[in-house]
Amino acid sequence: MPDSSLSDSSYPESNLRDANVSGEWAASQNTSTPINMPGNMSSDTLASEVVRDVIVKNENGLHARPAVKFADIANRFSSDVHVHRHADEASEAVDIDGKSVMQLLTLMALPGTKLTIRAQGIDAGSAVDELVKLIDDNFGE
């Protein structure tokens, strides 16, 4: 039989349910980590989106080794990273998760393939800059 001496207010979940969007529950818990809720967000924490087009130029295209390098860099950032391969005569357009080696390989990006890198999050600009640099440097090959 449940202990009837415990009330709903004994559980943080019930306090969270009653909290408003200003982060009142976090303040009541004496925590130093703010909860980023809409009423509590500063302009520094708002996500941005950065989009840049690149052309794969290296001799072997985006094969396994470059895909691992790309995914490793993308995974260093908290932003979501997506890659879009544009349609051409031989293939359809494809959108993939840029943090997945397997999905990057499905792009079948040969030399001359146009890709669009799109990142969304607080560090989107840095993520896209580093990924474009990797491609422009022919994946270090």
C-alpha positions as CSV (number, residue, x, y, z in Angstrom):
1,M,0.0,0.0,0.0
2,P,1.4,3.5,-0.9
3,D,2.6,5.7,1.9
4,S,-0.1,8.3,2.4
5,S,2.2,10.6,4.3
6,L,4.0,11.6,1.1
7,S,2.3,14.3,-0.9
8,D,2.6,15.2,-4.5
9,S,4.8,18.2,-3.6
10,S,7.5,15.7,-2.3
11,Y,8.4,14.9,-5.9
12,P,10.3,17.2,-8.2
13,E,8.0,16.1,-11.1
14,S,5.0,17.7,-9.4
15,N,6.9,20.9,-8.8
16,L,8.1,20.9,-12.4
17,R,4.5,20.5,-13.6
18,D,3.5,23.6,-11.6
19,A,6.6,25.7,-12.6
20,N,6.2,28.6,-15.1
21,V,8.5,29.1,-18.1
22,S,10.8,31.6,-16.3
23,G,12.6,28.7,-14.6
24,E,11.0,29.1,-11.2
25,W,11.4,25.4,-10.4
26,A,15.1,25.5,-11.1
27,A,15.5,28.5,-8.8
28,S,13.5,26.7,-6.1
29,Q,15.9,23.8,-6.3
30,N,19.0,25.9,-5.5
31,T,20.7,24.9,-8.7
32,S,23.3,27.0,-10.3
33,T,22.6,25.6,-13.8
34,P,19.8,27.6,-15.5
35,I,17.1,25.8,-17.4
36,N,16.9,27.3,-20.9
37,M,13.2,27.7,-21.3
38,P,11.7,30.2,-23.7
39,G,11.2,32.9,-21.0
40,N,14.7,32.4,-19.7
41,M,16.8,32.4,-22.9
42,S,19.3,35.1,-23.7
43,S,20.3,35.9,-27.3
44,D,23.6,33.9,-26.7
45,T,21.7,30.7,-26.3
46,L,19.4,31.1,-29.3
47,A,20.1,28.6,-32.1
48,S,21.1,29.9,-35.5
49,E,21.3,28.2,-38.8
50,V,24.2,28.4,-41.2
51,V,24.1,27.0,-44.8
52,R,27.0,26.8,-47.2
53,D,27.5,25.1,-50.6
54,V,30.7,23.2,-51.5
55,I,32.0,21.2,-54.4
56,V,33.8,17.9,-53.6
57,K,37.2,18.3,-55.4
58,N,39.5,15.5,-54.2
59,E,40.3,12.7,-56.6
60,N,38.4,9.9,-54.8
61,G,35.4,11.9,-53.6
62,L,33.8,11.4,-50.2
63,H,34.9,7.8,-49.5
64,A,35.3,6.1,-46.1
65,R,38.4,8.0,-44.7
66,P,37.0,11.4,-45.5
67,A,33.6,10.4,-44.2
68,V,35.1,9.5,-40.9
69,K,37.0,12.8,-40.8
70,F,33.8,14.7,-41.6
71,A,31.7,12.9,-39.0
72,D,34.4,13.3,-36.3
73,I,34.5,17.1,-36.9
74,A,30.7,17.4,-37.0
75,N,30.4,15.4,-33.7
76,R,32.6,17.9,-31.9
77,F,29.8,20.4,-32.1
78,S,26.4,20.5,-30.4
79,S,24.7,21.8,-33.5
80,D,22.7,19.5,-35.8
81,V,24.6,19.0,-39.0
82,H,22.9,17.9,-42.2
83,V,24.3,17.4,-45.7
84,H,22.3,17.7,-48.9
85,R,23.5,16.2,-52.2
86,H,21.8,18.0,-55.1
87,A,20.1,15.9,-57.8
88,D,21.8,15.3,-61.1
89,E,21.1,13.2,-64.2
90,A,22.4,10.0,-62.4
91,S,20.9,10.4,-58.9
92,E,18.2,12.0,-56.8
93,A,18.7,14.6,-54.2
94,V,19.5,13.2,-50.7
95,D,19.5,14.8,-47.2
96,I,21.5,13.0,-44.5
97,D,22.8,13.4,-40.9
98,G,26.3,14.8,-41.2
99,K,27.3,13.1,-37.9
100,S,26.8,9.6,-39.3
101,V,29.6,8.0,-41.3
102,M,27.2,5.5,-42.8
103,Q,24.8,8.2,-44.0
104,L,27.7,10.2,-45.4
105,L,28.8,7.2,-47.5
106,T,25.3,7.0,-49.0
107,L,25.8,10.4,-50.6
108,M,28.2,8.8,-53.2
109,A,29.8,12.2,-53.6
110,L,32.3,11.9,-56.4
111,P,34.6,14.7,-57.5
112,G,32.5,17.6,-58.8
113,T,29.5,16.7,-56.6
114,K,27.7,19.8,-55.2
115,L,26.9,19.5,-51.5
116,T,25.1,21.8,-49.1
117,I,26.2,21.8,-45.5
118,R,23.5,23.0,-43.1
119,A,24.0,23.3,-39.3
120,Q,21.6,24.5,-36.7
121,G,22.5,25.3,-33.1
122,I,24.5,27.7,-31.0
123,D,27.8,26.7,-32.6
124,A,26.5,26.3,-36.2
125,G,28.9,28.9,-37.7
126,S,32.0,27.2,-36.3
127,A,30.8,23.8,-37.4
128,V,30.1,24.8,-41.0
129,D,33.4,26.7,-41.2
130,E,35.4,23.7,-40.1
131,L,33.6,21.3,-42.4
132,V,33.9,23.5,-45.4
133,K,37.6,23.9,-44.6
134,L,38.0,20.1,-44.5
135,I,36.3,19.7,-47.9
136,D,38.3,22.6,-49.4
137,D,41.5,21.0,-48.1
138,N,40.5,17.8,-50.0
139,F,40.0,16.0,-46.7
140,G,43.7,16.2,-46.0
141,E,44.5,13.7,-48.8
